[in-house]
């Protein structure tokens, strides 16, 4: 405790009144009235002198100083900070240097908007991709770039924002990468003249303008033999080619399949991949969708998603699903069974949305697993050996689930820290039945990291409404960025990682 700097008479007054049993607030009023020249911090030191009020707390001290009416809130807070310093920042705390209190909400002129992916550029700036509703009530792909402190970057687009329309048709931004040359590539889906969806890729210059050297005016669309195609993930291979993953839907049969397409650097389909640059894969079910694609260090491609037999029928028989491909698009028969792997958690609906490859070559997949016995959904992770078998050293038999409030929780995105720990972002349903950003961190063995947040978990509310995080990214300093939506606006939060 700092020594008092007030005149000795103050200590005498406080000691006498304290000995007589006067409450701390009354003692503070008396001392401040007799010695109005005292700074709040001096009086605070005297009030909590061990011979007078040894059990004072920060709240009691603030109340006592406030009762004098001599000090401003700022002075009271300064005094309280000296005598009762706040705990040091901890991993999982919001980074108060970012935006307002660690959070940012950005809208598009009042129109509904939804953020689906975030990346950290090589220069440290943040780019968020998603979509927004336009004046014609269709959707435009939407991008925002932020400076490192969370302010909008005026050198990008118009005031930090870019929207892209697909000739009057809807477009949605779901996944994004930054190429080595600084250009941004976004995977999207857009409606075509037949009112079905096609894969779409859009490439932007570093200032947010469309890259005219890519496709037609910066845009590429790909149809899967007249069937609907929905793109959810994009990655760049080591040779610069672009790979997109999602699903196709055949209306005549009602069957959904994994779908991939690969492109040359100019946006043309790579005809050495699959059939004319395209590959589809089924899991002997009806409802198969690829949600995340990555290239392994050995050059093979892996797609993670889900596969099952039921749609909107109680959620049964839907499992995590992975498929691995050779560089030419053929299935890798050394992986799982015929190049494919499925994983069930509770016998209900399990959806994999994100995937990362560890340094040892193992694959970790994250998403959601439904457990009707506990009444809701949980974050879910599974880890696989190089051959596609579950890794028994991870969680229980290769699988991990995490509950937040006992309600519906869903993990949408995962990132690996430099130390090998994993962070998963999504949403957690709170006691008011609204959604909060949900974030969990795991040790290498799949156990929750107790040094992060509360028992390895963090939730963040923005304005009391529904908040969903769809993407997570790690900054070079280890801080963690979440991006998603809050009541129809782009929403970001930054957390201390170390």
PEGI-V154337 format. One line per field, one symbol per residue. psi: psi as a letter, one per 20 degrees, with the letter a starting at -180 (. if undefined). Layout:
# PEGI-V154337
psi = ???
This chain:
# PEGI-V154337
psi = pqqqjrqhhghggggghghijqqgghggggghghmiipqhhghggghjphifmijqrggggggghhihjiqrhggghgghhghmqqqqqqpiqqoiipcokjqppprnkiqpqppiqqqorhjiqpppqcrqpaijkrpqqpqppqrhjiqqoiipcokiqpqpqmliqqqpohqqqprhjiqpppprqqqaijkrqqqqpppqrijiqqoijpcokiqpqpqmliqqpopiqqqprhjiqppqqcqqpohhikppqqpqqqqrhjiqqoiipcokjqpqpqkkbhnpppipqqprhjiqpppqcqqaiqollijqkpqqpqqqqrijiqqoiiocokjqpqpqfjjcppppiqqqprhjiqppqqcqppnhhjkaqqqpqqqqrhjiqqoiiocokjqpqpqfjjbpqpphqqqprhjiqpppqcqppaijkrqqpppqpqrhjiqqoiipcokjqpqpqgkibppppiqqqprhjiqpppqbqolkqppqqpqph.
